Amino acid sequence: MAGLAPEGTQFDARQYDSKMNDLLSADGQEFFTSYDEVYDSFDAMGLQENLLRGIYAYGFERPSAIQQRGIVPFCKGLDVIQQAQSGTGKTATFCSGILQQLDYGVVQCQALVLAPTRELAQKIEKVMRALGDYLGVKVHACVGGTSVREDQRILQAGVHTVVGTPGRVFDMLRRQSLRPDYIKMFVLDEADEMLSRGFKDQMKFCHRSIP
Ligand SMILES: Nc1ncnc2c1ncn2[C@@H]1O[C@H](COP(=O)(O)OP(=O)(O)OP(=O)(O)O)[C@@H](O)[C@H]1O
């Protein structure tokens, strides 16, 4: 991850990596530094039938390398850090993990995904909606530059998942339009990029709001 942050920003990628390495090597902690199980088909991952239908209907036939390794540990509820080049299928990895774990009988926000840009948040929302089509997932993108009232209306009506940029999500939490009580999954997409864009305080607030 080092080297990805633009120069001159507050985020120090080397320090981040060094702290992360310390954390991963901490004694007495149950950390896996890698996850060895590889699933070379979506069928082998034990995913719900309607999620598999969504995945295949979206046009995916075989999981990419990160999907082969990343979907199952996410579904097991492990805390995971996933790093891969751009365009390798990370989005579908965490979207599948979230979709597998949602309780669709409870129309409350159970997963919160933060992304550094509006475009990325909206892209994630589309992928989540498409993959979760047969599951009836309700997902909403909370991003700046859109109507606050409309966000409030949609959140009030009920969603399973919110994907958003830190500023607008912070605002929705602060106004209590987004209720954190049922959130059990928290994803930071391009976390280094969010930190380098100065979203640290909002990210912390979102994290602290979650039970
Ligand atoms: N298993 C798959 N089979 C076929 N196409 C796939 C598969 N997984 C992802 N793709 C496609 O590959 C492209 C890149 O995937 P995706 O956007 O998830 O990657 P990413 O790693 O999240 O990229 P970025 O870091 O740029 O956001 C998308 O068009 C996506 O639909």
The ligand as a Tripos MOL2 file, in Angstrom:
@<TRIPOS>MOLECULE
LIG
   31    33     1     0     0
SMALL
NO_CHARGES

@<TRIPOS>ATOM
      1 N1        -15.0710  -12.9740  -11.5360 N.pl3     1 LIG1
      2 C1        -15.1620  -12.0880  -12.5080 C.ar      1 LIG1
      3 N2        -15.4090  -12.4750  -13.7830 N.ar      1 LIG1
      4 C2        -15.5060  -11.5710  -14.7760 C.ar      1 LIG1
      5 N3        -15.3700  -10.2420  -14.6250 N.ar      1 LIG1
      6 C3        -15.1270   -9.7940  -13.3850 C.ar      1 LIG1
      7 C4        -15.0050  -10.6710  -12.2580 C.ar      1 LIG1
      8 N4        -14.7630   -9.9290  -11.1470 N.ar      1 LIG1
      9 C5        -14.7460   -8.6510  -11.5400 C.ar      1 LIG1
     10 N5        -14.9560   -8.5600  -12.8810 N.ar      1 LIG1
     11 C6        -15.0050   -7.3410  -13.6800 C.3       1 LIG1
     12 O1        -13.7020   -6.7710  -13.6620 O.3       1 LIG1
     13 C7        -13.8000   -5.3490  -13.6010 C.3       1 LIG1
     14 C8        -13.0420   -4.8410  -12.3950 C.3       1 LIG1
     15 O2        -13.6530   -5.3200  -11.2230 O.3       1 LIG1
     16 P1        -13.7800   -4.4100   -9.9180 P.3       1 LIG1
     17 O3        -14.2870   -3.0740  -10.2700 O.co2     1 LIG1
     18 O4        -14.5120   -5.2150   -8.8900 O.co2     1 LIG1
     19 O5        -12.2660   -4.3290   -9.5120 O.3       1 LIG1
     20 P2        -11.6270   -3.5170   -8.3550 P.3       1 LIG1
     21 O6        -10.4330   -4.3060   -7.9490 O.co2     1 LIG1
     22 O7        -12.6460   -3.1880   -7.3210 O.co2     1 LIG1
     23 O8        -11.2090   -2.2360   -9.1430 O.3       1 LIG1
     24 P3        -10.8460   -0.7980   -8.5710 P.3       1 LIG1
     25 O9         -9.7110   -1.0180   -7.6230 O.co2     1 LIG1
     26 O10       -10.4660   -0.0810   -9.8260 O.co2     1 LIG1
     27 O11       -12.0960   -0.2780   -7.9230 O.co2     1 LIG1
     28 C9        -15.2720   -5.0020  -13.5530 C.3       1 LIG1
     29 O12       -15.7150   -4.6920  -14.8590 O.3       1 LIG1
     30 C10       -15.9190   -6.2890  -13.0740 C.3       1 LIG1
     31 O13       -17.2470   -6.4100  -13.5370 O.3       1 LIG1
@<TRIPOS>BOND
     1     1     2 1
     2     2     3 ar
     3     2     7 ar
     4     3     4 ar
     5     4     5 ar
     6     5     6 ar
     7     6     7 ar
     8     6    10 ar
     9     7     8 ar
    10     8     9 ar
    11     9    10 ar
    12    10    11 1
    13    11    12 1
    14    11    30 1
    15    12    13 1
    16    13    14 1
    17    13    28 1
    18    14    15 1
    19    15    16 1
    20    16    17 2
    21    16    18 1
    22    16    19 1
    23    19    20 1
    24    20    21 2
    25    20    22 1
    26    20    23 1
    27    23    24 1
    28    24    25 2
    29    24    26 1
    30    24    27 1
    31    28    29 1
    32    28    30 1
    33    30    31 1
@<TRIPOS>SUBSTRUCTURE
     1 LIG1         1 GROUP 0 **** ****
